[in-house]
């Protein structure tokens, strides 16, 4: 009888183990299948004629217009026109990269170095009247300038007429 109880106990343990395995296996099969993500916002196609139309409208004043305002995806694209502006402050973005694409004219950029007496104007955005130890670059129509996050930069268009597209890629600012 004792031998039979040992066999019985072993069978019960095996049955419990098989039941548990079947239960877990069933849970794996019932888990939802992974699927590709859905778009965070609608796609945008900006044709050359539509961009040229925006450039012509902006030439009337120093202003900008968004092509893509993708705050939800961390990307913003806009076109800006500036003529004879000497008041642009130096800036640093803690969590945003800038790519400038010169569409018309030319400008001078000061890159690198350190901001002179920086002030945080909003979380992760720094401004200063100038840059100490930066390097000056003249950019012209067709040039592309990439300014990685954390890089001091200043644009000077005094005596110049420039239109550029700016692609701004950003990540949330850690506070």
C-alpha positions as CSV (number, residue, x, y, z in Angstrom):
1,X,0.0,0.0,0.0
2,X,2.8,2.4,0.9
3,X,4.4,1.6,-2.5
4,X,1.1,2.4,-4.2
5,X,0.8,5.8,-2.4
6,X,4.3,6.7,-3.6
7,X,3.3,5.9,-7.2
8,X,0.0,7.7,-6.8
9,X,1.9,10.7,-5.4
10,X,4.3,10.7,-8.3
11,X,1.4,10.5,-10.8
12,X,-0.3,13.4,-9.1
13,X,2.9,15.5,-9.2
14,X,3.4,14.6,-12.9
15,X,-0.2,15.5,-13.7
16,X,0.1,18.8,-11.9
17,X,3.3,19.6,-13.8
18,X,1.8,18.7,-17.2
19,X,-1.3,20.8,-16.3
20,X,0.8,23.8,-15.4
21,X,2.9,23.5,-18.5
22,X,-0.2,23.3,-20.7
23,X,-1.7,26.3,-18.9
24,X,1.4,28.4,-19.5
25,X,1.7,27.2,-23.1
26,X,-1.9,28.2,-23.7
27,X,-1.1,31.7,-22.3
28,X,1.8,32.1,-24.8
29,X,-0.5,31.3,-27.7
30,X,-3.2,33.7,-26.6
31,X,-0.8,36.7,-26.3
32,X,-1.5,39.3,-29.0
33,X,0.8,39.2,-32.0
34,X,3.1,42.2,-32.4
35,X,2.2,44.6,-35.2
36,X,3.9,47.5,-36.8
37,X,3.3,50.9,-35.2
38,X,0.8,53.3,-36.5
39,X,1.8,56.8,-37.9
40,X,2.3,59.4,-35.2
41,X,1.0,62.0,-37.7
42,X,0.1,62.3,-41.4
43,X,2.9,62.1,-43.9
44,X,3.9,65.3,-45.7
45,X,5.0,65.8,-49.3
46,X,6.4,69.2,-50.1
47,X,7.0,69.7,-53.8
48,X,9.6,72.1,-55.2
49,X,6.9,74.4,-56.6
50,X,5.1,74.6,-53.2
51,X,8.4,75.4,-51.5
52,X,9.3,78.0,-54.0
53,X,5.8,79.6,-53.4
54,X,6.5,79.8,-49.7
55,X,10.0,81.3,-50.3
56,X,8.4,84.0,-52.5
57,X,5.8,84.8,-49.8
58,X,8.5,85.0,-47.1
59,X,10.7,87.4,-49.1
60,X,8.3,90.2,-48.2
61,X,9.4,90.1,-44.5
62,X,11.8,88.5,-42.0
63,X,9.6,85.6,-40.9
64,X,9.2,81.8,-41.1
65,X,6.6,79.3,-42.0
66,X,6.3,75.6,-40.9
67,X,6.3,72.9,-43.4
68,X,6.1,70.1,-40.8
69,X,5.3,70.8,-37.1
70,X,5.9,67.4,-35.7
71,X,6.2,68.1,-32.0
72,X,4.6,64.6,-31.4
73,X,7.5,63.0,-33.4
74,X,10.3,65.3,-32.3
75,X,10.8,66.9,-35.8
76,X,10.0,70.3,-37.1
77,X,10.8,71.6,-40.6
78,X,10.3,75.3,-41.5
79,X,11.4,77.8,-44.0
80,X,12.7,81.2,-42.8
81,X,13.7,84.4,-44.6
82,X,16.1,87.0,-43.1
83,X,17.4,90.2,-44.5
84,X,19.9,92.4,-42.7
85,X,19.5,91.0,-39.2
86,X,22.3,91.6,-36.8
87,X,20.3,91.0,-33.5
88,X,20.2,87.2,-33.6
89,X,21.4,85.9,-30.3
90,X,23.8,83.0,-29.8
91,X,22.1,79.8,-28.7
92,X,22.5,76.2,-27.5
93,X,19.8,73.5,-27.6
94,X,20.3,70.8,-24.9
95,X,18.1,68.3,-26.8
96,X,17.7,69.5,-30.4
97,X,19.9,69.2,-33.5
98,X,19.6,71.7,-36.3
99,X,20.1,71.1,-40.0
100,X,20.2,74.3,-42.1
101,X,19.7,74.1,-45.9
102,X,20.4,77.4,-47.7
103,X,17.8,77.9,-50.3
104,X,18.9,81.5,-51.4
105,X,21.5,84.1,-50.4
106,X,24.2,83.7,-47.8
107,X,24.8,84.1,-44.1
108,X,27.6,84.0,-41.6
109,X,27.4,81.4,-38.8
110,X,29.6,81.3,-35.7
111,X,29.9,77.7,-34.4
112,X,31.5,76.1,-31.3
113,X,33.2,77.8,-28.4
114,X,31.1,78.8,-25.4
115,X,28.1,81.1,-24.9
116,X,29.0,84.4,-23.4
117,X,26.9,84.9,-20.2
118,X,24.2,82.3,-21.1
119,X,20.6,82.5,-19.8
120,X,18.1,79.6,-20.0
121,X,15.1,81.1,-21.7
122,X,13.0,77.8,-21.4
123,X,14.0,74.3,-20.3
124,X,17.0,73.2,-22.4
125,X,17.1,76.4,-24.5
126,X,20.0,78.8,-23.8
127,X,20.6,82.3,-25.3
128,X,23.5,84.7,-25.0
129,X,24.6,88.0,-26.7
130,X,27.6,86.2,-28.2
131,X,30.0,83.3,-28.4
132,X,33.5,83.2,-27.0
133,X,36.1,81.2,-29.1
134,X,33.7,80.2,-31.9
135,X,34.7,79.8,-35.5
136,X,33.1,81.8,-38.3
137,X,31.7,80.2,-41.5
138,X,30.1,81.8,-44.5
139,X,27.4,79.6,-46.0
140,X,25.8,80.2,-49.4
141,X,22.8,78.9,-51.5
142,X,23.0,75.1,-51.7
143,X,25.1,74.7,-48.6
144,X,24.0,72.4,-45.7
145,X,25.0,73.1,-42.1
146,X,24.5,70.5,-39.3
147,X,24.6,71.8,-35.8
148,X,24.4,69.0,-33.2
149,X,22.7,69.5,-29.8
150,X,24.9,71.3,-27.3
151,X,26.8,73.2,-30.0
152,X,26.9,77.0,-29.5
153,X,25.8,78.7,-32.7
154,X,24.8,82.2,-34.0
155,X,23.5,83.3,-37.3
156,X,24.4,86.8,-38.7
157,X,22.6,88.1,-41.7
158,X,23.6,91.8,-41.4
159,X,23.9,93.1,-44.9
160,X,22.8,89.8,-46.3
161,X,19.5,88.4,-47.7
162,X,19.1,84.7,-46.9
163,X,16.3,82.0,-47.1
164,X,16.9,78.7,-45.4
165,X,15.0,75.5,-44.5
166,X,15.6,74.4,-41.0
167,X,15.1,70.8,-39.9
168,X,15.0,70.6,-36.1
169,X,15.1,67.1,-34.5
170,X,14.5,67.0,-30.8
171,X,14.2,64.7,-27.8
172,X,12.5,65.5,-24.5
173,X,14.5,67.7,-22.2
174,X,15.6,66.0,-18.9
175,X,14.9,68.3,-16.0
